[in-house]
């Protein structure tokens, strides 16, 4: 399973880097959006992301069930490269869905990722460089995303860090 994890902070260039990498593969692409448009500002962010992507890419909006989504994509022919953007919004969605959903969906996703026969590029925020949150939910979010990023980094062949639009290779070529 060729898997890449692209980490970075807000406006670090991580999504653009992920989009460039999957474009260079020359494979069919399915873009998996985990965001939900809960307000006007988020709707505008989603619109800007859509405008930046090639028209030929598939799009699946999936805020919770990434494991099931990967399993469905694995049955397609031709097999698509799956670009998932992003883990931070997904973790937030799962935390709001409750502990049982969080554990089930996280475990399902990690298992499906290990079985996916094609290329997967995962985008995530690196929260380990920031301040400690003032409330329990913020601290739990940072903990859960940090642990998920560690699991993804272990599974993925390539891990890249994007800072100010510059790329640093942490693992792989």
C-alpha positions as CSV (number, residue, x, y, z in Angstrom):
1,X,0.0,0.0,0.0
2,X,1.7,3.2,-1.1
3,X,0.6,5.7,1.5
4,X,1.8,9.3,2.1
5,X,1.0,11.5,5.1
6,X,1.3,15.2,4.6
7,X,1.5,17.2,7.8
8,X,1.5,21.0,8.4
9,X,-0.1,23.8,10.2
10,X,-2.9,26.1,9.1
11,X,-2.0,27.7,5.7
12,X,1.2,25.8,5.5
13,X,0.6,24.6,2.0
14,X,-0.1,21.0,3.0
15,X,-3.3,20.6,0.8
16,X,-1.7,22.1,-2.2
17,X,1.3,19.8,-1.8
18,X,-1.0,16.8,-1.5
19,X,-2.9,17.8,-4.7
20,X,0.4,18.3,-6.6
21,X,1.6,14.9,-5.5
22,X,-1.5,13.0,-6.6
23,X,-1.6,14.9,-9.9
24,X,2.0,13.8,-10.6
25,X,1.0,10.1,-10.2
26,X,-1.2,10.4,-13.3
27,X,-3.9,8.1,-11.8
28,X,-7.6,8.7,-11.5
29,X,-8.1,10.6,-8.2
30,X,-10.9,10.6,-5.7
31,X,-10.8,13.5,-3.4
32,X,-12.3,12.8,0.0
33,X,-13.5,15.8,1.9
34,X,-14.1,15.4,5.6
35,X,-15.3,19.0,6.1
36,X,-18.9,20.0,6.6
37,X,-20.1,23.5,5.8
38,X,-21.4,24.6,9.2
39,X,-21.2,28.3,8.5
40,X,-20.6,30.8,5.7
41,X,-16.8,31.0,6.3
42,X,-16.4,27.3,6.1
43,X,-18.6,27.2,2.9
44,X,-16.2,29.7,1.4
45,X,-13.2,27.6,2.3
46,X,-14.7,24.5,0.7
47,X,-15.6,26.5,-2.4
48,X,-12.0,27.7,-2.8
49,X,-10.7,24.2,-2.4
50,X,-13.1,23.0,-5.1
51,X,-12.0,25.7,-7.5
52,X,-8.3,24.7,-7.1
53,X,-8.9,21.0,-7.9
54,X,-8.9,19.5,-11.5
55,X,-12.4,19.0,-12.9
56,X,-11.7,15.3,-13.7
57,X,-11.2,14.3,-10.1
58,X,-13.9,12.5,-8.3
59,X,-15.3,13.9,-5.1
60,X,-16.7,12.1,-2.0
61,X,-17.8,14.1,1.0
62,X,-17.4,11.8,4.0
63,X,-17.3,13.4,7.5
64,X,-17.2,10.1,9.5
65,X,-16.9,6.7,7.8
66,X,-13.5,6.8,6.1
67,X,-12.9,3.0,6.6
68,X,-16.0,2.1,4.8
69,X,-15.2,4.6,2.1
70,X,-11.7,3.1,1.5
71,X,-13.2,-0.4,1.3
72,X,-15.7,0.8,-1.4
73,X,-13.0,2.5,-3.4
74,X,-10.8,-0.6,-3.2
75,X,-13.5,-2.4,-5.3
76,X,-13.4,0.1,-8.2
77,X,-11.8,-0.4,-11.5
78,X,-9.6,1.4,-12.3
79,X,-8.4,1.7,-8.8
80,X,-8.3,5.4,-7.8
81,X,-5.7,7.2,-5.9
82,X,-7.5,8.5,-2.8
83,X,-6.6,11.9,-1.4
84,X,-8.1,12.5,2.1
85,X,-8.2,16.1,3.3
86,X,-8.1,16.3,6.3
87,X,-7.7,14.4,9.5
88,X,-8.1,17.3,11.8
89,X,-11.7,18.0,10.6
90,X,-12.4,14.2,10.7
91,X,-11.2,13.9,14.3
92,X,-13.3,16.9,15.3
93,X,-16.4,15.3,13.6
94,X,-15.7,12.0,15.4
95,X,-15.3,13.6,18.8
96,X,-18.7,15.3,18.3
97,X,-20.2,12.0,17.3
98,X,-19.3,10.4,20.6
99,X,-16.7,8.0,22.1
100,X,-18.1,4.8,20.7
101,X,-18.3,6.2,17.2
102,X,-14.8,7.7,17.5
103,X,-13.1,4.4,18.5
104,X,-15.0,2.3,15.9
105,X,-14.4,4.7,13.0
106,X,-10.7,5.4,13.8
107,X,-10.0,1.7,14.1
108,X,-12.0,0.9,10.9
109,X,-10.1,3.6,9.0
110,X,-6.6,2.5,10.1
111,X,-7.5,-1.2,9.2
112,X,-8.9,-0.2,5.8
113,X,-5.8,2.0,5.1
114,X,-3.6,-1.0,5.7
115,X,-5.5,-3.0,3.2
116,X,-6.0,-0.4,0.4
117,X,-4.2,-1.7,-2.7
118,X,-3.6,1.7,-4.3
119,X,-2.1,5.0,-3.5
120,X,-3.5,7.0,-0.6
121,X,-2.5,10.6,0.4
122,X,-3.6,11.8,3.8
123,X,-3.5,15.4,4.9
124,X,-3.4,16.3,8.6
125,X,-2.6,19.2,10.8
126,X,0.4,18.9,13.0
127,X,-0.9,20.1,16.4
128,X,2.1,19.1,18.4
129,X,3.9,22.4,17.9
130,X,1.2,24.6,19.4
131,X,0.1,25.6,22.8
132,X,-1.8,23.4,25.2
133,X,-5.6,24.0,25.0
134,X,-7.4,25.6,27.9
135,X,-10.4,23.3,27.9
136,X,-10.8,19.5,28.1
137,X,-12.2,19.1,24.5
138,X,-9.4,21.1,22.9
139,X,-6.8,19.0,24.8
140,X,-8.5,15.8,23.9
141,X,-8.6,16.9,20.2
142,X,-4.9,17.6,20.2
143,X,-4.1,14.3,21.9
144,X,-6.3,12.2,19.6
145,X,-5.0,13.9,16.4
146,X,-1.5,13.6,17.6
147,X,-1.9,9.8,18.3
148,X,-3.7,9.4,15.0
149,X,-0.8,11.2,13.2
150,X,1.7,8.9,14.9
151,X,-0.3,5.8,13.7
152,X,-0.5,7.2,10.2
153,X,3.2,8.0,10.1
154,X,3.9,4.4,11.1
155,X,1.7,3.0,8.4
156,X,2.7,5.4,5.6
157,X,5.7,4.9,3.3
158,X,6.2,8.7,3.0
159,X,5.7,11.4,5.6
160,X,6.2,15.1,4.6
161,X,6.0,18.3,6.6
162,X,4.9,21.5,5.0
163,X,5.9,24.8,6.6
164,X,5.4,28.1,4.9
165,X,5.0,26.3,1.6
166,X,8.3,24.5,2.0
167,X,8.5,20.7,2.2
168,X,10.6,18.7,4.6
169,X,10.8,14.9,4.2
170,X,10.4,13.1,7.5
171,X,10.2,9.6,6.2
172,X,10.7,8.0,2.8
173,X,11.9,9.4,-0.5
